[in-house]
Structures are given as C-alpha cells and as structure tokens.
Amino acid sequence: MSKVRTWRATRDQTMGAKPNQKLFITYLILISSSLLVLVLTFKPLTLLSQINSPAKITGLPSPPVTKNPKWLRLVGDFLPEKKRIRVGLLNVAENELESYEALGPSISETVHVPLVPLPENLTWSNLFPEWVDEDHRWEVPKCPEIPLPESADVDVVVAKIPCQGWSAKRGLRDVFRLQVNLAAANLAVESGRREIDRTVYVVFVGFCGPMHEIFRCDERVRRVGDYWVYKPNLERLKQMLLMPVGSCDIASPFAQSGKEATTTAPPVTSTFGRGREAYVTVLHSSEAYVCGAIALAQSIRQSGSTRDLVLLHDDSLTNRSLSGLRAAGWELRRVERIRSPLARKGSYNEWNYSKLRVWQVTDYDKLVFIDADIVVLKNLDHLFFYPQLSAAGNDKDLFNSGVMVLEPSKCMFEDLKRKSLKIESYNGGDQGFLNENFVWWHRLSKRVNTMKFFGRSNPRRELSDGVYGVHYLGLKPWACYRDYDCNWDMKPRRVFASDSVHGKWWGVYDRMSEELKGFCGLSPKTEGRIEKWRKISRGEGFDEGRHWEIRVKDPRKKIFH
C-alpha cells in the first residue's frame, strides 16, 4: 500500500471514530508532529554546514563539527580557568577548518597560519652538505632558507605533523617536516615575546610526533595516541631558531638568552648563559684507553678550563687504573655497558652503545662529550654555548660523534635505549645510530675535532692553524714509540701517519706529573707488536722518512707496566 493510500485510510477511520477515539488519535498526531519538528531542527543545521563547507567546493569529505576536539581536552587541564585563549592552526587544510570554527566558549579566536610553499629545489642535501668552506677561501652560497609563516599572538599552537616516509628503522630526513617543526617553534617564541613569563603550549597531531631535536621529551606534558602536548622552554626554542637551518654553515655560539657570544672562547670566569656543565667521556670493555683518558683530562686542564670532568666506566677497569684516572681529574661513575645490537660479537664496536649512558648524567644541564683518543690543544669552553646536538661533520649529511654537545635527559636516554633495538646503524656502532636519531644537527668547526687523516689534499701531513682538538685515528700515540708515529710501519695505516701531529699528543704527556706518566707505559705485548711492525716496514723498504732506521730513545721502551 502506498504512503498516500495509507494516509487516506487513516483519515477515513478517524472520521468514523468515536469522540474518545478521536481525542486519542489527535494526541497521537500532535506527539508525532512534535517529534518531526525536533528531527527537522537538527537536520537543517547539518545540511547548512554541508552547503557552506569547503567540501561543497573541493569535493572533499567535511569533518564533523565539534565544540570539544581531543587536543582541546588534552591541553585544557594546563590552561588557566576561565581564560579565553587564542589558537594558531598550523598545517591544517582549508577543508578541516570548519571543525575548529565552532569551538567552545574557552576559545576567543582561531588563527589559520598558512605555510609558504617550499622551493622545489630545496633538498635535505642542500641543508646538510658534506663539506662547507668554513675558512671562506672561496665565495660559497649562503644556507638555503626555509620560509616561516608570519607571527601571530596565540596561547596554543596546534600543528599537524607530516609523517610520510617515517620508518622505525631510520631517521626521517624530510624538509617539509622540518619546516612544520620550525614554524611551530617560531609561533610559540613570537607569542612569548609579547608578555613576560608567557606560557605557550604546542600540540602536535600525528603518529610520528614532533622532531625531538627541537621539542625535547622533557617538555612534553602529555601524550595520548597521536596527540602530543608540549610546554616548551621558549628561551631554548629561540636559541634553536637562531641556529642555521642545517649544517650548511658553521653555527655561531649563542647563549641561552639568544644573544650572540664571542667567536672565541669566553673567559673562564664568565657565567653568562651558563648552567651546570661538564666534559664527559666513557671507557668500557678494556683498559686500552686509560692512558688516553688521562691525557684528555690533562689537556683540558692545560687549556685553562675549570669545568667539571666526568668519566663513565664499567667493571673492566682495575683499581689501579681508577686511581690514575681520579688523579688526572676525572670524577668516576660506574655504569653498565650497553651492547650494540647490530654489531658482530667480538668486533671493535660491540659495546659502543655504552656512549648512550652520557644522557643519564642529568645532574648537569649540558655536556661536551669527547672521545678518549682526543687531546685538547685550545680551550673548548665556548662549546657549552651550543645546543644539542652540535658536532663536526663527518661524511655526507652525517656528523662525527667524537665531540658532541648534548643535553642530558632521562626520557631521552630511555627513548634512545628503546630505539637501539630497531634503528639501523650504518657502521653498527654508536655514530651511525646517533645520526639516525639526530638528523637535524648543528655544525661545529672541524677545528674542534680535527681528524688525524692525511689524503692528497694535505701532503705535508700537518695541522692547519687554530686547531682546538685532535682526534687520533689509527694506532694511538701511547701505543707507539715517542720517537715517531708507528702508523708509518703499516701500509694500510699510513694515511693516519704524521710525526708532527704525533708530537702534539706527546706535548701533553710531557706536562703531566711523573705519577700520571706511569699509567702510559708500554706492556711487553705492545713492545713486541711495535718491533714486529718495524721489521716488516724494513723489509718493504718504505723510504718516506725511513722510520725503521730511527734509533728509538723512548724512555718507556724497557719500562713496562
């Protein structure tokens, strides 16, 4: 039966009904009409929103209208009661704006902050070149710019994070992702300038989260699923924004206030921008680097630095070695070593992930990590003005982990430890792993971490002027005779050989006390190995310097330890 026929039958029955029945039917019709009005009351609003929404123009599905979005509920607990806030929306598509237009009474205004499109030719390689002309011998292009949106005065920044290409096995090197993170930081900093002690919250939406190189996990106040809420330190964010956009230029040292520091090392007595700071190194698995660590500590002191010295070690060190390290100036802290998950058993880098322990030294605000096969020739205290992570370049878009500026953090250590089981390291060790975790880093001058490596570009095998620290690759100076660099004795290692650079390490040794020199003696095993290499070199007839003819006078030659 059709709807028309049904309605007519009901009408005929009503006309012939009794008075009581007529009254009942009348009430029934009135109730039905009321329900119909209620339904129609809601329907036109939905239809109106669909007519006026961008979906009508773009053909995209319109998001549901909500007066209490999830990010607002998450950040609401941290906002002052009854305060009406201004919200900046970053990387939010036009067709999504409707869901924010009907926010509740706590929102006074929403500001859509459009991103300026990135240049098509801007790549990660442009931002992180393998080499830069830090001596300015040639005119080189300036760093590419990442355009940031105009500032807006907001209390909360809501940013959608692009996660395309994200993988649990490697870091995400994506220029657009970097732009969104820097734009969010800039919005927060510019808003904070308008009031003293201003608090600005930043909410990120996306399963991959923000870049921890810019937004520290210590500043995260809440995370629920794909929503990440941060209360960032605006002074620290300001410093990050003052850094070059990549390693395409040598970073300048900036204090925490954002004011540029001097380009040379500041006076030791200066407290400008300083917190709790220390130099740190790590020894694990053997005593092979005990002498190197002693020389490192002494070189730091000889440079005039009075910063604290912290050495992390495992149970492989004897009490005698520990006493020598303590006498050299190190504060000793015992740790459990960490195995490199992807390294082969017994390999040189099997336990190199022990370096991650430095992030646990949280009684300091900032650390300068230095490998134990490095000596400091000039004061490095100016490195404490740099943010995490700052390091010298190594290869392609990677840094060398021999000297690093870092900021200790319990949650960062836990995050690195958790990721160590998943992220692939190009060399199986800590350097490859850290490069996948800190894809956005700041370039220090090669002078703070000069590699003892000599290719065709340096046939004289000498250091350039103004070197702050030398990284001794190849055979270590304390495992050679003082008289010459024994890297000359082995053909594969001659790229590391330099008698003059070898002598720099021994210059530090000469200024050490006799007590400390005793920890750098030769062992019978080392002595035998050096003599074996000398004989092989003599047999090969290698005549560059004819080092095998040198009459060795090293006083340690027959003084074993």
C-alpha positions as CSV (number, residue, x, y, z in Angstrom):
1,M,0.0,0.0,0.0
2,S,1.5,3.4,-0.9
3,K,2.0,6.3,1.6
4,V,-0.9,8.2,0.0
5,R,-3.3,5.3,0.4
6,T,-2.2,4.7,4.0
7,W,-2.8,8.3,4.9
8,R,-6.3,8.3,3.3
9,A,-7.3,5.1,5.2
10,T,-6.2,6.6,8.5
11,R,-8.3,9.8,7.7
12,D,-11.4,7.7,6.9
13,Q,-11.1,5.7,10.1
14,T,-10.7,9.0,12.1
15,M,-13.8,10.5,10.6
16,G,-15.9,7.5,11.7
17,A,-14.4,7.1,15.1
18,K,-16.0,7.8,18.4
19,P,-15.2,11.0,20.4
20,N,-12.8,9.3,22.8
21,Q,-11.0,7.6,19.9
22,K,-10.9,10.9,18.1
23,L,-9.2,12.6,21.0
24,F,-6.7,9.8,21.4
25,I,-5.8,10.0,17.7
26,T,-5.5,13.8,17.9
27,Y,-3.0,13.5,20.7
28,L,-1.1,10.9,18.8
29,I,-0.8,13.1,15.7
30,L,0.4,16.1,17.9
31,I,3.1,14.0,19.5
32,S,4.2,12.7,16.1
33,S,4.3,16.3,14.8
34,S,6.5,17.4,17.7
35,L,9.0,14.6,17.1
36,L,9.1,15.6,13.5
37,V,9.9,19.2,14.4
38,L,12.7,18.0,16.6
39,V,14.2,16.0,13.9
40,L,13.9,18.8,11.4
41,T,15.5,21.2,13.9
42,F,18.8,19.2,13.7
43,K,18.7,18.3,10.1
44,P,18.8,21.8,8.6
45,L,22.0,22.6,10.7
46,T,23.8,19.6,9.3
47,L,22.6,20.4,5.8
48,L,23.6,24.0,6.2
49,S,27.1,23.1,7.4
50,Q,27.5,20.8,4.4
51,I,26.3,23.6,2.0
52,N,28.6,26.2,3.4
53,S,31.6,23.8,3.9
54,P,34.7,23.6,1.7
55,A,33.5,20.1,0.8
56,K,30.9,21.7,-1.4
57,I,33.7,23.4,-3.4
58,T,36.5,20.9,-3.2
59,G,34.5,17.7,-3.2
60,L,36.4,16.5,-0.1
61,P,34.5,15.0,2.8
62,S,33.6,17.5,5.5
63,P,34.9,16.7,9.0
64,P,32.4,16.6,11.8
65,V,31.8,19.8,13.7
66,T,32.8,19.5,17.4
67,K,32.9,22.0,20.2
68,N,35.4,19.9,22.2
69,P,38.2,18.5,19.9
70,K,40.5,16.0,21.5
71,W,43.5,18.3,21.5
72,L,41.5,20.9,23.4
73,R,40.6,18.4,26.1
74,L,44.2,17.3,26.4
75,V,45.6,20.8,26.8
76,G,42.7,22.2,28.8
77,D,43.9,20.9,32.1
78,F,47.0,23.1,31.8
79,L,45.2,26.3,30.9
80,P,44.1,28.9,33.5
81,E,40.4,28.6,34.4
82,K,38.0,30.9,32.6
83,K,40.7,32.2,30.4
84,R,39.7,32.6,26.7
85,I,42.6,31.5,24.6
86,R,43.7,32.2,21.0
87,V,44.7,29.2,19.0
88,G,47.1,29.1,16.0
89,L,46.4,26.3,13.5
90,L,49.4,25.2,11.5
91,N,49.5,22.8,8.6
92,V,45.7,22.5,8.9
93,A,44.0,22.1,5.5
94,E,41.2,24.5,4.5
95,N,38.6,21.8,4.5
96,E,39.4,21.0,8.1
97,L,38.9,24.5,9.4
98,E,35.2,24.0,9.9
99,S,35.8,21.6,12.7
100,Y,37.5,24.4,14.6
101,E,35.1,27.2,13.8
102,A,32.5,26.0,16.3
103,L,34.9,25.6,19.3
104,G,33.5,26.1,22.8
105,P,33.4,29.4,24.8
106,S,37.1,28.9,26.1
107,I,38.3,29.8,22.6
108,S,38.3,33.5,21.8
109,E,39.7,33.2,18.3
110,T,41.3,30.7,15.9
111,V,44.1,31.8,13.5
112,H,44.8,29.8,10.4
113,V,48.5,30.1,9.8
114,P,49.3,29.1,6.2
115,L,52.7,27.7,5.3
116,V,54.7,29.3,2.5
117,P,55.4,26.6,-0.2
118,L,59.0,25.2,-0.1
119,P,61.2,25.8,-3.1
120,E,61.1,22.8,-5.4
121,N,64.9,22.5,-5.5
122,L,65.3,22.6,-1.7
123,T,66.5,19.1,-0.6
124,W,68.0,17.7,2.6
125,S,71.4,17.5,0.9
126,N,71.2,21.3,0.4
127,L,70.7,21.8,4.1
128,F,73.3,19.2,5.1
129,P,76.2,19.3,2.6
130,E,79.2,17.1,3.1
131,W,81.7,20.0,3.1
132,V,81.5,23.7,3.8
133,D,84.1,26.4,3.2
134,E,84.4,27.4,6.9
135,D,87.6,29.3,6.1
136,H,85.8,31.4,3.5
137,R,88.6,31.0,0.9
138,W,86.0,30.9,-1.9
139,E,82.7,32.6,-2.2
140,V,80.1,30.0,-1.3
141,P,76.3,30.2,-1.5
142,K,74.5,31.1,1.7
143,C,72.4,28.5,3.5
144,P,69.1,27.9,1.8
145,E,66.2,29.4,3.6
146,I,63.1,27.6,5.0
147,P,60.3,30.1,4.8
148,L,58.4,30.5,8.0
149,P,54.9,32.0,8.3
150,E,54.1,35.4,9.8
151,S,53.9,35.5,13.6
152,A,50.7,35.5,15.5
153,D,49.8,36.1,19.1
154,V,48.4,32.8,20.3
155,D,48.3,30.8,23.6
156,V,48.2,27.4,21.9
157,V,49.7,26.2,18.7
158,V,48.1,23.2,17.0
159,A,50.2,21.6,14.3
160,K,49.6,18.6,12.1
161,I,52.9,16.8,11.6
162,P,53.7,15.2,8.2
163,C,54.7,11.6,8.8
164,Q,55.1,10.4,5.2
165,G,58.2,8.2,4.8
166,W,58.5,7.6,8.6
167,S,60.2,4.3,9.5
168,A,61.1,2.7,12.8
169,K,64.5,1.6,11.3
170,R,65.9,5.0,10.4
171,G,65.6,8.8,10.9
172,L,63.2,10.8,8.8
173,R,65.1,13.4,6.7
174,D,62.3,15.5,5.3
175,V,62.4,19.2,4.6
176,F,58.7,19.8,4.9
177,R,58.6,18.0,8.3
178,L,61.4,20.3,9.4
179,Q,59.5,23.4,8.2
180,V,56.4,22.5,10.2
181,N,58.5,22.0,13.4
182,L,60.4,25.2,12.9
183,A,57.2,27.1,12.2
184,A,55.6,25.8,15.4
185,A,58.6,26.8,17.4
186,N,58.6,30.3,15.8
187,L,54.9,30.8,16.5
188,A,55.5,29.9,20.2
189,V,58.6,32.1,20.5
190,E,57.0,35.1,18.8
191,S,53.9,34.8,21.0
192,G,56.0,34.5,24.1
193,R,57.7,37.8,23.3
194,R,54.5,39.8,23.9
195,E,54.3,39.1,27.6
196,I,56.8,38.5,30.4
197,D,56.8,34.8,31.6
198,R,54.3,33.9,28.9
199,T,53.4,30.3,28.6
200,V,52.6,28.9,25.2
201,Y,51.5,25.3,24.6
202,V,52.2,23.4,21.4
203,V,50.1,20.4,20.4
204,F,51.2,18.1,17.6
205,V,48.9,15.8,15.8
206,G,50.4,12.8,14.0
207,F,51.6,9.3,14.9
208,C,55.3,10.1,14.3
209,G,55.3,13.1,16.7
210,P,57.5,16.2,16.5
211,M,61.3,16.3,16.0
212,H,62.8,15.7,19.4
213,E,65.9,17.7,18.2
214,I,63.6,20.8,18.5
215,F,60.9,19.8,21.0
216,R,62.5,17.9,23.9
217,C,60.7,15.0,25.5
218,D,61.3,16.7,28.9
219,E,59.0,19.4,27.8
220,R,56.2,17.0,26.8
221,V,53.4,17.3,29.4
222,R,51.0,14.7,27.9
223,R,50.7,12.2,25.1
224,V,47.6,10.3,24.1
225,G,47.8,8.3,20.9
226,D,48.6,10.6,18.0
227,Y,48.4,13.7,20.2
228,W,51.5,15.3,21.8
229,V,51.2,18.2,24.2
230,Y,54.3,20.3,24.9
231,K,55.1,23.2,27.3
232,P,58.4,24.3,25.7
233,N,61.1,26.5,27.2
234,L,60.8,29.5,24.9
235,E,64.3,30.7,25.5
236,R,65.7,27.3,24.4
237,L,63.4,27.3,21.3
238,K,64.7,30.8,20.5
239,Q,68.2,29.5,20.5
240,M,67.3,26.7,18.1
241,L,65.8,29.2,15.7
242,L,69.0,31.3,15.8
243,M,70.9,28.3,14.5
244,P,71.4,27.7,10.8
245,V,68.6,25.7,9.3
246,G,71.1,22.8,8.8
247,S,74.8,22.0,8.8
248,C,75.2,24.1,5.6
249,D,77.1,26.7,7.6
250,I,79.2,26.8,10.8
251,A,76.9,27.5,13.7
252,S,77.7,30.5,15.9
253,P,77.7,30.1,19.7
254,F,74.6,31.6,21.2
255,A,73.9,31.9,24.9
256,Q,70.5,30.7,26.2
257,S,69.2,34.2,26.2
258,G,69.7,34.2,22.4
259,K,72.4,36.9,22.4
260,E,75.4,36.1,20.3
261,A,78.5,35.2,22.2
262,T,82.1,35.9,21.1
263,T,83.5,33.8,18.3
264,T,86.5,32.9,20.5
265,A,86.3,31.1,23.8
266,P,84.8,33.3,26.5
267,P,86.7,33.9,29.7
268,V,86.6,31.0,32.1
269,T,85.2,33.3,34.9
270,S,82.2,34.2,32.7
271,T,78.8,33.0,33.9
272,F,76.8,34.5,31.1
273,G,74.2,31.9,29.9
274,R,75.8,29.1,32.0
275,G,74.1,26.3,33.8
276,R,75.7,23.1,35.3
277,E,78.2,22.0,32.7
278,A,80.9,19.3,32.4
279,Y,83.1,17.5,30.0
280,V,82.4,13.7,29.8
281,T,83.9,10.6,28.3
282,V,83.3,6.8,28.5
283,L,85.6,3.8,29.0
284,H,84.3,0.3,28.7
285,S,85.3,-3.3,27.9
286,S,89.1,-2.9,28.4
287,E,91.9,-0.7,29.8
288,A,93.2,0.1,26.3
289,Y,92.2,3.8,26.5
290,V,93.1,4.5,30.2
291,C,96.2,6.4,29.2
292,G,94.3,8.3,26.5
293,A,91.6,9.4,29.0
294,I,94.3,10.6,31.4
295,A,95.9,12.6,28.7
296,L,92.5,14.0,27.7
297,A,91.8,15.2,31.2
298,Q,95.2,16.8,31.5
299,S,94.9,18.5,28.1
300,I,91.5,20.1,29.2
301,R,93.2,21.4,32.3
302,Q,96.2,22.6,30.4
303,S,93.9,24.6,28.1
304,G,92.7,26.6,31.1
305,S,89.3,25.0,31.6
306,T,87.9,24.6,35.1
307,R,84.7,22.8,34.1
308,D,83.9,19.5,35.8
309,L,85.3,16.3,34.3
310,V,83.1,13.2,34.4
311,L,84.1,9.7,33.3
312,L,81.7,6.8,33.0
313,H,83.2,3.3,33.2
314,D,82.3,-0.3,33.6
315,D,83.9,-3.1,35.6
316,S,86.7,-3.7,33.1
317,L,89.0,-1.2,34.8
318,T,91.3,-2.2,37.7
319,N,91.5,-0.3,40.9
320,R,95.0,0.9,39.9
321,S,93.6,2.4,36.6
322,L,90.7,4.0,38.5
323,S,93.1,5.7,40.9
324,G,95.1,7.1,37.9
325,L,92.0,8.4,36.3
326,R,90.9,10.0,39.5
327,A,94.3,11.6,40.0
328,A,94.1,13.0,36.4
329,G,91.0,15.0,37.4
330,W,88.1,12.7,36.4
331,E,85.0,12.2,38.7
332,L,84.4,8.5,38.2
333,R,80.9,6.9,37.8
334,R,80.3,3.2,37.3
335,V,77.8,2.2,34.7
336,E,76.6,-1.0,33.0
337,R,77.9,-1.2,29.4
338,I,75.4,-1.4,26.5
339,R,75.8,-3.8,23.6
340,S,75.5,-2.6,20.1
341,P,72.6,-4.8,18.9
342,L,73.7,-4.9,15.2
343,A,77.5,-5.3,15.9
344,R,79.2,-8.7,15.4
345,K,80.3,-10.5,18.6
346,G,83.9,-9.6,19.4
347,S,84.0,-6.7,17.0
348,Y,85.6,-3.3,17.9
349,N,82.2,-1.6,18.2
350,E,80.4,-4.4,20.0
351,W,79.8,-2.3,23.2
352,N,80.0,1.2,21.6
353,Y,76.3,1.9,22.6
354,S,77.7,2.4,26.1
355,K,78.1,6.0,25.0
356,L,74.4,6.5,25.3
357,R,74.9,6.5,29.1
358,V,76.0,10.1,28.9
359,W,72.4,11.2,28.6
360,Q,71.9,9.8,32.1
361,V,74.2,12.3,33.7
362,T,71.3,14.5,34.5
363,D,72.9,16.4,37.4
364,Y,74.3,18.6,34.6
365,D,72.4,20.8,32.1
366,K,74.9,20.5,29.3
367,L,77.8,18.2,28.5
368,V,80.6,18.2,26.0
369,F,81.4,14.6,25.2
370,I,84.9,13.9,24.0
371,D,86.3,10.5,22.9
372,A,89.4,9.3,24.9
373,D,91.6,9.3,21.8
374,I,91.4,13.1,21.5
375,V,93.6,15.8,23.1
376,V,92.5,19.4,23.5
377,L,95.1,22.0,22.3
378,K,93.0,25.1,22.9
379,N,90.2,25.9,25.3
380,L,86.9,24.4,24.3
381,D,84.6,26.0,26.9
382,H,82.8,28.1,24.2
383,L,81.1,24.8,23.1
384,F,78.8,25.0,26.1
385,F,77.0,27.9,24.4
386,Y,75.8,25.5,21.7
387,P,72.5,23.5,21.8
388,Q,72.0,19.8,21.4
389,L,73.2,18.2,19.1
390,S,76.2,20.1,17.9
391,A,79.1,18.2,16.3
392,A,81.7,18.4,13.5
393,G,80.8,17.0,10.1
394,N,82.0,13.5,9.1
395,D,80.6,12.3,5.8
396,K,77.7,13.2,3.5
397,D,75.0,14.6,5.8
398,L,76.4,12.9,8.9
399,F,78.4,14.1,12.0
400,N,81.3,12.6,13.9
401,S,80.3,11.6,17.4
402,G,83.9,12.0,18.8
403,V,83.0,15.5,20.1
404,M,79.3,16.4,20.8
405,V,77.4,19.0,22.7
406,L,74.4,17.3,24.3
407,E,71.8,17.9,27.0
408,P,71.3,15.0,29.5
409,S,67.8,13.8,29.8
410,K,66.3,10.7,31.5
411,C,63.5,10.4,28.9
412,M,65.9,10.9,26.0
413,F,68.1,8.1,27.3
414,E,65.1,5.8,27.6
415,D,64.0,6.7,24.1
416,L,67.4,6.1,22.7
417,K,67.7,2.8,24.5
418,R,64.3,1.7,23.2
419,K,65.2,2.7,19.7
420,S,68.5,0.9,19.8
421,L,66.8,-2.4,19.1
422,K,65.1,-1.1,16.0
423,I,67.1,1.6,14.3
424,E,69.8,0.5,11.9
425,S,73.3,1.9,12.2
426,Y,75.4,2.3,9.0
427,N,78.6,1.2,10.9
428,G,77.0,-1.0,13.5
429,G,78.1,1.5,16.2
430,D,77.1,4.5,18.2
431,Q,77.9,7.0,15.5
432,G,75.6,5.5,12.9
433,F,72.9,5.1,15.5
434,L,73.1,8.7,16.8
435,N,73.0,10.1,13.2
436,E,69.7,8.4,12.7
437,N,68.3,9.8,15.9
438,F,69.6,13.4,15.5
439,V,69.0,14.1,11.8
440,W,68.9,17.8,12.5
441,W,72.2,18.9,13.9
442,H,74.4,21.9,14.2
443,R,77.9,22.0,12.5
444,L,80.9,22.8,14.7
445,S,84.1,23.8,13.1
446,K,86.3,20.9,12.1
447,R,89.0,22.6,14.3
448,V,87.3,21.3,17.5
449,N,87.5,17.7,16.2
450,T,90.3,17.6,13.6
451,M,90.8,14.0,12.2
452,K,94.3,12.7,12.1
453,F,93.9,11.7,8.5
454,F,96.0,12.8,5.5
455,G,94.9,12.4,2.0
456,R,96.2,14.0,-1.2
457,S,94.9,17.4,-0.1
458,N,97.4,17.6,2.8
459,P,100.7,16.1,1.5
460,R,102.7,17.9,4.2
461,R,100.7,16.0,6.9
462,E,100.5,19.0,9.2
463,L,97.7,20.6,11.2
464,S,96.1,23.8,10.0
465,D,96.2,26.9,12.2
466,G,93.9,27.3,15.1
467,V,93.1,23.6,15.8
468,Y,91.3,23.1,19.1
469,G,91.2,19.3,19.3
470,V,92.9,16.4,17.5
471,H,91.2,13.1,17.0
472,Y,93.9,10.4,16.8
473,L,92.8,7.8,14.2
474,G,94.8,4.7,13.5
475,L,97.3,3.4,16.1
476,K,97.2,5.6,19.2
477,P,100.2,7.6,20.3
478,W,100.5,5.9,23.7
479,A,100.6,2.5,21.8
480,C,103.6,3.7,19.7
481,Y,107.1,4.9,20.5
482,R,107.5,8.5,21.3
483,D,110.3,8.9,18.7
484,Y,108.0,8.6,15.6
485,D,104.5,7.8,14.5
486,C,104.4,4.0,14.2
487,N,101.4,4.3,11.8
488,W,104.3,4.6,9.2
489,D,105.2,1.0,9.8
490,M,101.9,-0.5,8.4
491,K,101.0,0.3,4.8
492,P,97.2,0.4,5.3
493,R,97.6,2.8,8.2
494,R,100.0,5.3,6.6
495,V,97.0,7.6,5.8
496,F,97.0,8.3,9.6
497,A,100.7,8.9,9.9
498,S,102.2,12.3,10.9
499,D,105.2,12.8,13.1
500,S,104.3,16.4,13.9
501,V,100.7,15.6,14.9
502,H,102.0,12.6,16.8
503,G,104.2,15.0,18.7
504,K,101.2,17.1,19.8
505,W,100.0,14.3,22.0
506,W,103.4,13.8,23.5
507,G,103.5,17.5,24.2
508,V,100.5,17.0,26.6
509,Y,102.2,13.9,28.0
510,D,105.4,15.9,28.8
511,R,103.5,18.3,31.0
512,M,101.9,15.5,33.1
513,S,103.2,14.5,36.5
514,E,105.5,11.5,36.8
515,E,102.8,9.7,38.6
516,L,100.4,10.0,35.7
517,K,103.1,9.2,33.1
518,G,103.4,5.8,34.9
519,F,99.9,4.9,33.5
520,C,101.1,5.3,29.9
521,G,103.9,2.8,30.0
522,L,104.4,0.1,27.4
523,S,103.4,-3.5,28.0
524,P,105.6,-6.4,26.8
525,K,102.8,-7.3,24.3
526,T,102.7,-3.7,22.9
527,E,106.5,-3.6,22.7
528,G,106.6,-6.9,20.8
529,R,104.0,-5.7,18.3
530,I,105.8,-2.4,17.6
531,E,109.1,-4.3,16.9
532,K,107.3,-6.7,14.6
533,W,105.9,-3.9,12.5
534,R,109.3,-2.2,12.3
535,K,110.8,-5.3,10.9
536,I,108.0,-5.6,8.3
537,S,108.5,-2.0,7.3
538,R,112.2,-2.5,6.9
539,G,111.6,-5.5,4.7
540,E,109.2,-3.5,2.5
541,G,111.9,-0.8,2.1
542,F,109.4,2.0,2.6
543,D,111.6,5.1,2.4
544,E,109.3,8.0,3.3
545,G,111.3,9.2,6.2
546,R,112.9,5.7,6.6
547,H,111.4,5.5,10.1
548,W,112.6,1.9,10.5
549,E,116.2,3.3,10.7
550,I,115.4,5.6,13.6
551,R,117.2,4.7,16.8
552,V,114.5,4.6,19.4
553,K,115.2,6.5,22.6
554,D,111.7,6.3,24.1
555,P,112.3,6.1,27.9
556,R,109.3,3.7,28.2
557,K,110.9,1.1,25.9
558,K,112.0,-1.2,28.7
559,I,109.9,0.2,31.5
560,F,106.8,-2.0,31.3
561,H,103.7,-1.6,33.4
